[in-house]
């Protein structure tokens, strides 16, 4: 999510830690997801971006064709 806003992952982690009050309250798994999980989430994000662009274009085509 941070990539879409131009925010680095470490910055997001720091904000979460600050909001929780201390770094010790944040589970290690939440702080740094496994490489495979990160890859899966990035792939899902790319699929969603592609689908969004596809449907946005279809909507424009539909409106222009009317």
Backbone as CSV, one residue per row, in Angstrom:
resi,resn,N_x,N_y,N_z,CA_x,CA_y,CA_z,C_x,C_y,C_z
1,UNK,0.813,-1.188,0.000,0.000,0.000,0.000,0.861,1.258,0.000
2,UNK,1.906,1.220,0.780,2.787,2.380,0.846,3.401,2.733,-0.496
3,UNK,3.654,1.718,-1.319,4.241,1.979,-2.635,3.348,2.878,-3.477
4,UNK,2.042,2.701,-3.360,1.105,3.517,-4.132,1.166,4.979,-3.702
5,UNK,1.514,5.194,-2.440,1.576,6.545,-1.912,2.994,7.098,-1.864
6,UNK,3.958,6.292,-2.289,5.345,6.721,-2.266,5.943,6.703,-0.872
7,UNK,5.445,5.822,-0.010,5.930,5.712,1.358,6.655,4.385,1.501
8,UNK,7.873,4.427,2.026,8.659,3.205,2.183,8.069,2.317,3.274
9,UNK,8.270,1.011,3.120,7.737,0.023,4.060,8.247,0.279,5.475
10,UNK,9.509,0.635,5.617,10.068,0.880,6.953,9.373,2.061,7.630
11,UNK,9.024,3.080,6.860,8.299,4.226,7.420,6.944,3.781,7.941
12,UNK,6.237,2.964,7.176,4.945,2.451,7.631,5.094,1.635,8.906
13,UNK,6.131,0.772,8.951,6.367,-0.026,10.160,6.619,0.875,11.366
14,UNK,7.404,1.929,11.167,7.683,2.855,12.272,6.406,3.537,12.754
15,UNK,5.541,3.918,11.846,4.278,4.548,12.240,3.423,3.576,13.052
16,UNK,3.376,2.324,12.604,2.594,1.322,13.331,3.166,1.123,14.722
17,UNK,4.473,0.990,14.817,5.110,0.809,16.120,4.824,2.002,17.031
18,UNK,4.913,3.196,16.491,4.652,4.397,17.293,3.212,4.404,17.781
19,UNK,2.281,4.056,16.903,0.871,4.050,17.285,0.558,2.987,18.335
20,UNK,1.306,1.881,18.324,1.092,0.840,19.322,1.746,1.199,20.659
21,UNK,2.576,2.202,20.666,3.189,2.651,21.905,4.622,2.207,22.075
22,UNK,4.966,1.031,21.594,6.341,0.556,21.666,6.534,-0.580,20.662
23,UNK,7.774,-0.759,20.236,8.062,-1.765,19.218,7.801,-3.176,19.715
24,UNK,7.910,-3.416,21.005,7.735,-4.749,21.557,6.332,-5.298,21.408
25,UNK,5.334,-4.453,21.193,3.956,-4.915,21.065,3.630,-5.423,19.674
26,UNK,4.501,-5.167,18.722,4.261,-5.565,17.337,4.859,-6.944,17.096
27,UNK,4.048,-7.931,16.743,4.579,-9.270,16.486,5.592,-9.243,15.348
28,UNK,6.618,-10.047,15.456,7.672,-10.088,14.433,7.093,-10.421,13.066
29,UNK,6.120,-11.310,13.009,5.526,-11.693,11.726,4.841,-10.508,11.062
30,UNK,4.249,-9.640,11.846,3.591,-8.461,11.280,4.615,-7.426,10.851
31,UNK,5.736,-7.366,11.543,6.761,-6.369,11.229,7.444,-6.670,9.906
32,UNK,7.749,-7.944,9.650,8.447,-8.311,8.440,7.874,-9.609,7.881
33,UNK,6.961,-9.509,6.916,6.373,-10.727,6.356,7.425,-11.552,5.621
34,UNK,7.193,-12.829,5.543,8.108,-13.721,4.823,8.179,-13.299,3.362
35,UNK,9.305,-13.603,2.749,9.493,-13.230,1.340,8.392,-13.774,0.444
36,UNK,7.983,-15.011,0.689,6.932,-15.609,-0.138,5.618,-14.872,0.031
37,UNK,5.293,-14.502,1.251,4.053,-13.757,1.508,4.108,-12.391,0.850
38,UNK,5.243,-11.738,0.958,5.412,-10.425,0.338,5.267,-10.526,-1.179
39,UNK,5.863,-11.539,-1.771,5.755,-11.736,-3.218,4.299,-11.981,-3.613
40,UNK,3.587,-12.792,-2.813,2.181,-13.083,-3.103,1.340,-11.808,-3.032
41,UNK,1.593,-10.992,-2.023,0.833,-9.753,-1.878,1.140,-8.764,-3.006
42,UNK,2.391,-8.697,-3.404,2.752,-7.806,-4.517,2.083,-8.260,-5.810
43,UNK,2.063,-9.571,-6.033,1.412,-10.113,-7.238,-0.079,-9.805,-7.221
44,UNK,-0.709,-9.998,-6.066,-2.135,-9.693,-5.945,-2.393,-8.216,-6.203
45,UNK,-1.509,-7.375,-5.719,-1.647,-5.933,-5.933,-1.551,-5.592,-7.421
46,UNK,-0.627,-6.219,-8.129,-0.498,-5.985,-9.561,-1.742,-6.447,-10.316
47,UNK,-2.291,-7.585,-9.921,-3.516,-8.084,-10.553,-4.658,-7.103,-10.333
48,UNK,-4.778,-6.587,-9.114,-5.849,-5.629,-8.821,-5.675,-4.330,-9.600
49,UNK,-4.441,-3.861,-9.734,-4.195,-2.646,-10.521,-4.579,-2.855,-11.981
50,UNK,-4.209,-4.013,-12.527,-4.527,-4.326,-13.918,-6.037,-4.419,-14.121
51,UNK,-6.709,-5.088,-13.206,-8.169,-5.217,-13.305,-8.843,-3.857,-13.199
52,UNK,-8.355,-3.024,-12.304,-8.920,-1.687,-12.138,-8.787,-0.876,-13.427
53,UNK,-7.602,-0.923,-14.036,-7.386,-0.197,-15.291,-8.290,-0.747,-16.392
54,UNK,-8.436,-2.064,-16.455,-9.289,-2.690,-17.461,-10.736,-2.213,-17.328
55,UNK,-11.270,-2.260,-16.106,-12.662,-1.870,-15.914,-12.871,-0.368,-16.075
56,UNK,-11.884,0.431,-15.716,-11.990,1.872,-15.927,-12.053,2.176,-17.423
57,UNK,-11.216,1.499,-18.201,-11.227,1.704,-19.649,-12.546,1.224,-20.254
58,UNK,-13.050,0.101,-19.780,-14.326,-0.417,-20.277,-15.452,0.570,-19.991
59,UNK,-15.423,1.192,-18.830,-16.444,2.184,-18.481,-16.340,3.401,-19.393
60,UNK,-15.119,3.860,-19.678,-14.948,4.986,-20.596,-15.440,4.627,-21.986
61,UNK,-15.105,3.429,-22.444,-15.547,2.999,-23.764,-17.085,2.937,-23.824
62,UNK,-17.695,2.452,-22.747,-19.141,2.352,-22.699,-19.781,3.745,-22.766
63,UNK,-19.212,4.699,-22.027,-19.770,6.054,-22.015,-19.575,6.754,-23.357
64,UNK,-18.437,6.541,-23.988,-18.181,7.184,-25.264,-18.986,6.543,-26.397
65,UNK,-19.320,5.285,-26.242,-20.080,4.569,-27.268,-21.568,4.865,-27.219
66,UNK,-22.035,5.481,-26.153,-23.484,5.739,-25.999,-23.938,6.837,-26.902
